[in-house]
Amino acid sequence: MPEEMKTLVEVLNELRGRGYDCDFLLEEGKIHCKDKGETFEPDDLLIDKVYRFEGDSNPDDMSVLYAVSSSNGTKGIIIDAYGMYEDAGIGEIMKKVRMRG
């Protein structure tokens, strides 16, 4: 039986409960966790899981959420739009981050 589709908020709450508590931001080609004052290169991170969301009524409401963990144990999320509103900088840097195998 297929898994029931979850909303972005539901997935965020689930991940927060599993310790993904940092909101990673892209600045100057590096990934920052402002809450902890940490900065990471793509090689320092692993993508644990990718979630894609499509708006039911509006195709502009498309986003992708990355559950990410760092080499020092920091876990967090990166959210980007995709399609027309995609942030090319996030897309480019996430191509350099390895997927957990």
N, C-alpha and C positions, 0 to 999 in steps of 0.2 A: 504494500500500500504506500503511495507517495506521501512524503512528509508534507504536512499542512504549511502553506505559505505564511511566512511571518512578515510583519512590518519592520521597517527600519528601527523604530523605537523598541519593539520587542527584542530584536537581535541585540541592540545596544544594551538593554537592561540585562539580558542573558550574559553577554560578554563582560559587563561590569561585575556581575556576580562571580565570574570565573577569573577575576583579577586583571582584566584589561582596563586599567584605570587611567592611562595616560592618553590625552588627545594629542597625537603627533601632528606637527605642522611643518610645512615645507618653507624654508627661508634660505635664500642664497645658496640653493643647491644642496642643502643638508636638511636632515630631518631632526626636528627639535621636540623635546618634551618639556614644555615651559614649566609645568608643575614641579618637575624635579630638577630643572636647570641642566638637563642633559642634551647633548647633541650627538647625532649618529650619522655615519656614512652608510650607504646602501649595503656594504659588506658586513656591517654590524648587525643587520636585521634579517629576520626570516618572516615570510608571510605564512601564517598558520592556516588561514582560511580566507576565502574571498566570497562575499555575498553581493548579489546583484538585485536591485529593486527597480521595478518598472511601475510607473504611475498607472492606476486603473483607468482614470478618465483623462489624463493629460500625458502625452508622450514626453513632455518636457520634464516630468517628475522622475527622471531616471538617475539612479546613483549606484555607486559601488562602495562597499565598505571592506576594508582590509583589516583583519585581526593580525597584529604584528607582535613579535617578541624580539628582544635584543639579546646580544651576547652576554650582557651583564644581568639579565633577568627581568628588565623592565618590559612590561606588556602594555599594549595600547591599541588604538584604532586610528586609521586614516580613512576619511570619507572624501569621495570625489564624485562629481556629477559625471555622467558620460553622455556621449552624443554631442549635441550643440553646445552645452555648457561645460564640457570637460575642461579641466585645467591641464594644459599640455605639460606643465612643469611636473605635476604630480604623476601623470602618466609616464613621462620619461624616466623619472627617478624610480618608480615602482617596477619598471622593466629591468632595472639593475638589482632589485632585491630578489633573493632566491626564495623559491617555494619550499616549505617543509616537505621533505620527501618521504 
